[in-house]
Amino acid sequence: MSKTVNLDEKAGVAPEVMTIKNFRSNGDIENFYRYIHENGLRREAFMLMEYAISKVAKVRKGKRKTITLH
């Protein structure tokens, strides 16, 4: 297995600000997608994403309930 190196870190340049629009074009994310594809881990990755999204949704839903106006 080869190790991926972020060229920005190696050059000492600060990475650009991560936004929703440029998230998928980030080198680290592209390497992660490639790793999942090459190793046949789509099902496992999907299960992990469903779990993470459900946890985040529960936290967000809980925060909305705790806000009350007086």
DOLUM-948395 format. One record per residue: z, x, y of N, C-alpha, C, CB in turn; residue in three letters. Coordinates in steps of 0.001 Angstrom, whole numbers, plus 524288, in hexadecimal, padded with zeros to 5 digits. Each point is the difference from the previous one (the first is absolute). Glycine has a CB too. Layout:
N
ZXYZXYZXYZXYAla
...
END
This chain:
70
800008034F7FB72800007FCB18048E8000080382804D4804C47F8B77FB26Met
7F7C580619808757FF9C80336804AD803957FDF8804427F6CE802367FDB1Ser
80B1C8015E8056B803767FE9B804547FCB67FF1A804DC80777805397FC1FLys
7F97E7F673806937FD267FEEB804CC80319802158049D7FBD67F8007FC01Thr
8015B80A15807C980270802358049D7FDF97FD18804BF800F2808DA7FBB2Val
8029C7F55B807847FE897FD7F804E47FE888044B803D5805FD7F8327FE5BAsn
7F51B807CE803657FE178042A80367802D48000D805367F7597FF5E7FBADLeu
80A517FC1580642802D67FFD0804F280529802E67FF9D7FBCA7F77480209Asp
806EF807EF7F99880501802A97FF4A7FF2C805E47FF8B803AC7F8027FB92Glu
7F83B80989801B27FEF2805887FF337FEA1802AE805257FCF37FE0A7F6E9Lys
800237FF3880C747FE678023E804F8804427FF9A804267F6D97FDBE7FDC3Ala
80D427FF4E8012A8042B7FF67803B87FED57FBE88042A80244809347FE59Gly
7F9DE7F383800B77FE807FBF5803AF802D17FAF87FE887F7298043C80188Val
80AF27F90F8025C802B07FB187FEF17FC0C7FBE67FE3F806FB80235806A2Ala
7FA347FADF7F5297FC647FBE97FE4C7FFBA7FBAB8040E801F3802197F6A1Pro
7F9867FB47809A97FF647FBD3803CB803747FB557FE877F6C680300801DAGlu
80A0A7F9A3801D9803617FB7F7FF3B7FD867FC577FC068037D800CC80933Val
7FF987FD797F3117FE187FC967FBDD7FFDA7FA62801F48039C806127F920Met
7F7DD7F783806767FF6A7FA80801557FDAD7FD2E7FB587FEDF8021780997Thr
8010F7F8C07F6AB7FDB67FCF37FBBD7FA35801527FF67806847F8C280197Ile
7F6C88081B802BE7FA63801017FFCC7FEAC805357FD787FF147FAA0807F3Lys
80419809737F8D97FEAD805187FDD28034A801677FB357FD5F802C0808EDAsn
805887F9917F5028036D801097FB8D7FCED801E37FB40806297F9368035APhe
7F5B28040C7FB4D7FD11801667FB4A7FCE1804FD800917FF867F6AA7FDFDArg
7FF5780AEC806B67FCF6804C4800C08036F804DD800457F9567FAB5804A7Ser
80BC8804A27FB0E8039D8046D7FFEE7FF09803247FB01806CE7FAF980553Asn
7F91580A227FB167FEEC8035B7FB7F803D27FF467FB897FC3A8064E8061DGly
808CD7F9197FB23803E57FF4D7FBE67FF2E7FAE47FD188064D8054880533Asp
7F8537F69B7FD9C7FF197FAE87FD907FB18800337FCA2804697FB798078FIle
7F77D807107FA657FB3B8008F7FCE180118802EB7FAF47FAAB7FFEC8082BGlu
8087B804337F80D8016B802E87FB488032A7FCA27FC487FFEA8084880522Asn
803817F47D7FCFE803247FC837FCBE7FC817FC147FD348079F8010E8061DPhe
7F4AE7FC8A7FCBB7FC4F7FC567FD917FCD0802B57FBC87FF877FAEA80859Tyr
7FEB7809DA7F8B27FCF1802F27FC2F80340801167FB1B7FAC9804148074CArg
80A1C7FD5A7F968803798010F7FB92800A97FB217FC9F804B5806CB80552Tyr
7FC207F4C37FD368009E7FB177FD1B7FB0E7FECB7FCEB8063A7FCA6806D7Ile
7F541803EC7FB987FB087FED77FD767FEF9803AC7FB667FC927FCB58088CHis
8041E8085C7F8497FED0803DA7FBF68038B7FF8F7FB477FCD8805D8806F0Glu
807EF7F83F7F9CD803B27FFBE7FBB5800B57FA817FDD68047480794803E6Asn
7F8507F4BC7FDC6800247FAB17FDE7805297FD3D8010A7F9D0802E17F92EGly
8083C7FDA580B868051E7FDC9801417FFAE7FB3D80394803B1808DE7FEF1Leu
7F7D87F472801177FF5C7FB8980388803F67FBB47FEE67F6898021B800A7Arg
80A3D7FCA17FA68803AF7FBD47FEA18058880162801BE7FA5F7FD967F854Arg
807488072F806938053D801B58016D800AD8002E805EC800768052E7F7B8Glu
7FB927FCB280B11800448003B805B58004F7FA888024E7FAF2808637FFEBAla
802217F3EE7FDDB800237FA9F801D6805697FDA17FF317F6717FF197FDFFPhe
80BEB801EE7FD7C8053D7FDF87FEE7803F88023F803DE7FDAA7FF0F7F675Met
801F3805F880ABA8039680271803C27FF4D7FDBC805737FFDC8082F7FAB2Leu
7FB477F6F2806E77FF087FDC18052B8020B7FA688005E7F81D805B7800DFMet
8072B7F7267FAFE802227FAAD7FFF8805E88001E8009A7F8967FD027FA54Glu
809FC8068B802E9805AD8006C80040801C9801828058280030802837F67ETyr
7FD3D8016480BC48017C801C8805417FF1D7FBB78040B7FDC7809347FD78Ala
7FDD77F41C802317FECF7FBDC803BD803E47FB8A7FF7F7F687802707FFB2Ile
80B097FC427FB8B803C77FBBF7FF478054D80175802517FB4B7FD387F7D7Ser
80648807AD807B3804F4801BD802477FFD17FFD7805F68017E805B47F82FLys
7FA307FC0380A077FF707FFED805AF7FFE77FA64801FB7FB19808847FFB6Val
802357F4127FD867FFA77FA8480199805607FD6D7FFE57F6D27FF947FC8BAla
80C64801AF7FF8F805457FDC37FFAB8035D801D0804927FF3F7FFB17F63ALys
800568053F80B2C8030A8021B804637FE4E7FD67805118010A8089B7FB55Val
7F9E07F6E3805747FE067FD7B804C3801A87FA4D8003D7F85E8061A80009Arg
807687F7367FB99801857FA817FFD5805CF7FF758012D7F8E57FE207F975Lys
80A4780573804838059D7FFEB800FD80149800F4805B58016C803127F6F3Gly
7FBA98005D80B96800F4801218058A7FECD7FB4B803657FDEF8095E7FE62Lys
7FE097F3A5800407FEA17FB638030F804457FBE27FFAD7F68C801D77FE74Arg
80BF67FDAB7FD1A8041A7FC157FF59804F380161803057FC567FDFC7F73CLys
804BA807088097E804E180198802837FFC67FF85805F480186806127F88DThr
7F9D67F96A8099E7FF7C7FF8D805AB8010D7FA55801927F966807788004BIle
80A8B7F7DA8030A801467FABC801ED800318001F805E3805167FDE27F7DAThr
7F96D7FDDD80A858002D7FF94805A7804CF7FCD7801907F61F8009D80094Leu
80C968012180354804C07FD47801CE7FEFD7FD4780509805928067E7FB9BHis
END
